[in-house]
């Protein structure tokens, strides 16, 4: 098994494709944009073009743009490495016209490997195929085919790879960088916490953290809002119900959670399609070691559950491996997103408690960091 460890650029370039794919698998990387498809599987069949989905179409979101601002050098290094490992010929960054300035540094530093492609400022269902269509406006040969013939005579829907593309979300690529160069598995998620009455916060939150606890850390009086609000896992367009009635049940940060949108109970999320949020001055606020517990899934939407490596009552460290991927189907490594005690393992869900500072102290620290 390939080890997750720190590597230099030369050491990453020296990885075989199989080794690089296995690092992604062990590190627990899936499509962070919302799809959740296991990233390692895409790279088992590398294509000549990587398309970076930078469009972040949900109203009110800022994290993708902040990721590229905060980790610009890391993206350049990753593109250089992936060119060597996977034979990339081109990296195309799909960017909304309105966000062009956010990506101007890439234009200034291009070396022929990557380019910026500006696309319309609107939300599009079937995002990958629509993004590819907008990028290759006149070159229909590079559009994803509607159907592909199979050897047995059946057909399947076309995929980006059928047109020579791999499409990746920005955060997914940053997770690849962290795994290749820093030896870091996926234990946190960048997300937006906001609502019509809740100013936006951009958090780096531990996977499995409680949505209710995040709302409190964002400054919301949850007790006063009990029964009045719903918490949407996602944005106004693409989402799932997180908490139907705040104060009755909870939701948890998933590998695909990009936002928690707090809206009045019973109101459709699309009523907030025009919601405006203000870019937070503090950028990302890390909540690592500031939450009281997490609930970590061993599997997921496309994933067979990993084999647990811990038992109830065990003490675990932050970034300790707690789940080994199985060989059957899609499966990834699972790593602890906090220090604490395994309080239960039920229905392929690992609950970890303790290890955090008291809530009020965590809230004070979060506000102090934001002020800095």
Secondary structure as GFF3:
##gff-version 3
##sequence-region A 1 372
A	DSSP	alpha_helix	9	13	.	.	.	ID=ss1
A	DSSP	alpha_helix	17	27	.	.	.	ID=ss2
A	DSSP	alpha_helix	39	42	.	.	.	ID=ss3
A	DSSP	three_ten_helix	43	45	.	.	.	ID=ss4
A	DSSP	beta_strand	49	53	.	.	.	ID=ss5
A	DSSP	alpha_helix	63	70	.	.	.	ID=ss6
A	DSSP	alpha_helix	72	86	.	.	.	ID=ss7
A	DSSP	beta_strand	90	96	.	.	.	ID=ss8
A	DSSP	three_ten_helix	97	103	.	.	.	ID=ss9
A	DSSP	alpha_helix	104	109	.	.	.	ID=ss10
A	DSSP	beta_strand	114	119	.	.	.	ID=ss11
A	DSSP	alpha_helix	127	135	.	.	.	ID=ss12
A	DSSP	three_ten_helix	140	142	.	.	.	ID=ss13
A	DSSP	beta_strand	147	149	.	.	.	ID=ss14
A	DSSP	beta_strand	155	157	.	.	.	ID=ss15
A	DSSP	three_ten_helix	160	163	.	.	.	ID=ss16
A	DSSP	beta_strand	165	169	.	.	.	ID=ss17
A	DSSP	alpha_helix	170	177	.	.	.	ID=ss18
A	DSSP	pi_helix	178	182	.	.	.	ID=ss19
A	DSSP	beta_strand	188	195	.	.	.	ID=ss20
A	DSSP	beta_strand	198	206	.	.	.	ID=ss21
A	DSSP	alpha_helix	211	217	.	.	.	ID=ss22
A	DSSP	beta_strand	229	234	.	.	.	ID=ss23
A	DSSP	beta_strand	239	243	.	.	.	ID=ss24
A	DSSP	beta_strand	259	264	.	.	.	ID=ss25
A	DSSP	three_ten_helix	269	272	.	.	.	ID=ss26
A	DSSP	beta_strand	284	286	.	.	.	ID=ss27
A	DSSP	beta_strand	293	297	.	.	.	ID=ss28
A	DSSP	beta_strand	307	308	.	.	.	ID=ss29
A	DSSP	beta_strand	315	316	.	.	.	ID=ss30
A	DSSP	beta_strand	321	324	.	.	.	ID=ss31
A	DSSP	beta_strand	334	335	.	.	.	ID=ss32
A	DSSP	beta_strand	340	346	.	.	.	ID=ss33
A	DSSP	beta_strand	349	353	.	.	.	ID=ss34
A	DSSP	alpha_helix	359	371	.	.	.	ID=ss35
###
